[in-house]
Amino acid sequence: MKPSAVLFDCDGVLVDSEPATFALIQEDFATYGLKLSIAELEQMFIGGTIEGVARQGRALGAHLPTDWVESYYERLYARLRSGTELMPGIRDLLDTLDAKGIPYAVGSNGRMAKMEATLGQHPDIRARLEGRLFSGQDLGCPKPAPDLYLIAARSLGADPSRCVVIEDSPTGARAARAAGMRCLGFAPHGPNPRLAAEGAEIFTAMRKVPSLLGI
């Protein structure tokens, strides 16, 4: 059955922002006394919030300054604005959804300012998403709570039970499941047991999505 709407995560799904995000966390943590690999950081923090990163980082021994969250955001946005590519296949996928008359929206745990810093570099994509960007941080309902995706579905007049979420994190997949939505789990590097464990149907390339949606 054709979905009533497709709801996208942003970081790591629409835009390739995760490398810059985690590289800066790694640099800052090392500066303040906590050395972790990128793989370890991704395992702990992918799909979460920077506020959560700060809390857990301090608990693990990083002596982060009190203003670290805002400082991090400011430096991250500058780094992202210097060049953040779309994930391969996203433009073609959105073209297909438009051609089939399937509406879409974005639910991200990141702040709206972060989405503007990344998606804003791609004016044609940003224009398609006008009024369809929703931030769990700004709305006060970050994943894994279901509220963010329910709000996004409501904005499109879509039945949540017929929405499909595209996610790359266990946290996001958990939110989709709690919202009663089917979840496709984007795993471009191969098997992702943690994502699959949250009920996501794993796929490795955006070109595979139309067939998974039955369109």
C-alpha positions in Angstrom: 0.0 0.0 0.0 1.3 3.4 -1.0 2.3 5.4 2.2 0.3 8.5 3.1 3.6 10.3 3.9 7.4 9.7 4.2 9.1 11.3 7.2 12.8 11.7 7.1 15.4 12.1 9.8 17.9 14.8 8.7 21.5 14.1 9.8 22.9 11.0 8.1 19.7 10.6 6.1 19.2 13.8 4.1 22.6 15.4 4.7 26.1 14.0 5.3 26.6 15.9 8.5 27.6 13.1 10.9 31.4 13.1 10.1 31.8 16.8 11.0 29.5 16.4 14.1 31.4 13.6 15.6 34.9 14.9 14.6 34.2 18.0 16.6 32.9 16.1 19.6 36.0 13.9 19.5 38.3 17.0 19.4 36.5 18.7 22.2 36.3 15.7 24.5 40.1 15.1 24.0 40.7 18.7 24.8 38.8 18.3 28.1 40.3 15.0 29.1 38.3 12.2 27.5 39.7 10.4 24.5 37.2 8.2 22.6 37.2 6.9 19.0 34.7 8.1 16.4 33.2 4.6 16.5 32.7 4.8 20.3 31.2 8.2 20.0 28.8 7.1 17.3 27.8 4.0 19.4 26.9 6.2 22.3 25.5 9.3 20.8 24.1 8.8 17.2 20.5 10.1 17.1 20.8 11.9 20.4 21.1 15.6 21.4 24.1 17.7 22.1 22.7 18.3 25.5 22.7 14.6 26.1 26.3 14.4 24.8 27.4 17.0 27.3 25.7 15.2 30.2 27.2 11.8 29.3 30.6 13.2 28.4 30.8 14.8 31.8 29.7 11.6 33.5 32.6 9.8 31.7 35.1 12.3 32.8 35.2 15.1 30.2 35.6 18.4 32.1 33.5 20.4 29.7 33.0 24.1 30.5 29.5 25.2 31.5 28.9 27.0 28.1 30.1 24.0 26.1 26.8 23.2 24.4 26.3 26.7 22.9 30.0 27.0 22.0 29.9 23.6 20.3 26.8 24.5 18.3 28.4 27.8 17.1 31.5 26.1 15.9 29.7 23.1 14.4 27.4 25.4 12.4 30.4 27.2 11.0 32.0 23.9 10.1 28.9 22.6 8.4 28.4 25.8 6.4 31.8 25.3 4.9 30.3 22.3 2.9 27.7 19.6 3.7 26.7 17.4 0.9 23.3 15.7 0.5 23.3 12.0 1.0 23.7 10.1 -2.3 20.3 9.5 -3.9 18.3 11.9 -1.8 17.4 14.3 -4.6 16.3 11.5 -6.9 14.2 10.0 -4.1 12.4 13.3 -3.4 11.8 13.7 -7.2 10.1 10.2 -7.1 8.0 11.1 -4.1 6.9 14.3 -5.8 6.1 12.5 -9.0 4.0 10.0 -7.1 2.2 12.7 -5.0 3.5 11.4 -1.7 4.1 14.2 0.8 7.1 14.3 3.1 8.5 16.1 6.1 11.6 16.1 8.3 11.8 15.3 12.0 15.3 15.9 13.5 16.6 16.0 17.0 18.9 18.7 15.9 18.0 22.4 16.2 16.3 24.2 13.3 19.5 26.3 13.0 21.4 23.2 12.3 19.0 22.2 9.5 19.3 25.6 8.1 23.1 25.4 8.1 23.0 22.1 6.2 19.9 22.0 4.0 20.2 25.7 3.4 23.2 25.0 1.2 20.9 23.2 -1.2 18.3 25.8 -2.1 16.1 23.6 -4.3 15.8 21.0 -1.5 15.3 23.6 1.2 12.5 25.1 -0.8 10.7 21.8 -1.1 10.8 21.5 2.7 9.4 24.9 3.6 7.0 24.4 6.5 8.0 20.7 6.7 11.0 20.9 9.0 10.5 19.9 12.7 13.1 20.0 15.4 12.7 17.9 18.5 15.0 20.2 20.4 13.1 23.3 19.5 9.7 21.7 20.1 10.8 20.1 23.4 10.1 16.6 22.3 13.3 14.9 21.1 13.4 11.3 20.0 12.9 8.6 21.2 9.6 10.2 22.2 7.1 9.6 19.4 5.8 13.2 19.4 8.1 14.6 16.8 7.0 12.2 14.1 3.4 12.5 15.1 3.6 16.3 14.8 5.2 15.9 11.4 2.5 13.5 10.2 -0.2 15.8 11.5 1.3 18.7 9.6 0.8 16.8 6.3 -2.7 15.5 7.3 -1.3 12.0 7.1 -2.5 8.9 9.1 0.4 8.0 11.3 -0.3 4.3 10.8 0.3 4.8 7.1 3.5 6.9 7.4 6.9 5.5 6.7 10.0 6.9 8.6 13.5 6.8 7.2 16.1 6.7 10.0 19.7 5.9 10.6 19.7 5.7 14.4 18.3 3.3 17.0 16.9 6.3 18.8 15.0 7.5 15.8 13.8 4.0 15.0 12.4 3.7 18.5 10.5 7.0 18.1 9.0 5.7 14.8 7.9 2.4 16.5 6.4 4.4 19.4 4.5 6.5 16.9 3.1 3.3 15.3 5.0 4.0 12.0 6.9 1.6 9.7 10.6 2.4 9.8 13.2 1.9 7.1 16.7 1.9 8.6 19.4 3.4 6.4 22.6 1.6 6.9 25.0 2.6 4.1 27.9 0.7 5.6 26.2 -2.6 5.9 24.5 -4.6 8.7 23.3 -2.5 11.6 22.1 -4.9 14.4 21.2 -2.0 16.8 19.0 -0.4 14.2 17.4 -3.6 13.2 16.8 -4.5 16.9 14.5 -1.4 17.1 12.3 -2.8 14.3 13.8 -1.0 11.4 13.9 -2.6 8.0 17.5 -2.3 6.9 18.4 -0.9 3.5 21.8 0.3 2.2 21.1 2.8 -0.6 18.4 5.5 -1.2 17.7 4.1 -4.7 16.1 1.1 -3.0 13.5 3.1 -1.2 10.9 3.3 -3.9 10.7 -0.5 -4.3 10.5 -0.8 -0.5 7.6 1.7 -0.5 5.9 -0.2 -3.4 5.9 2.8 -5.7 
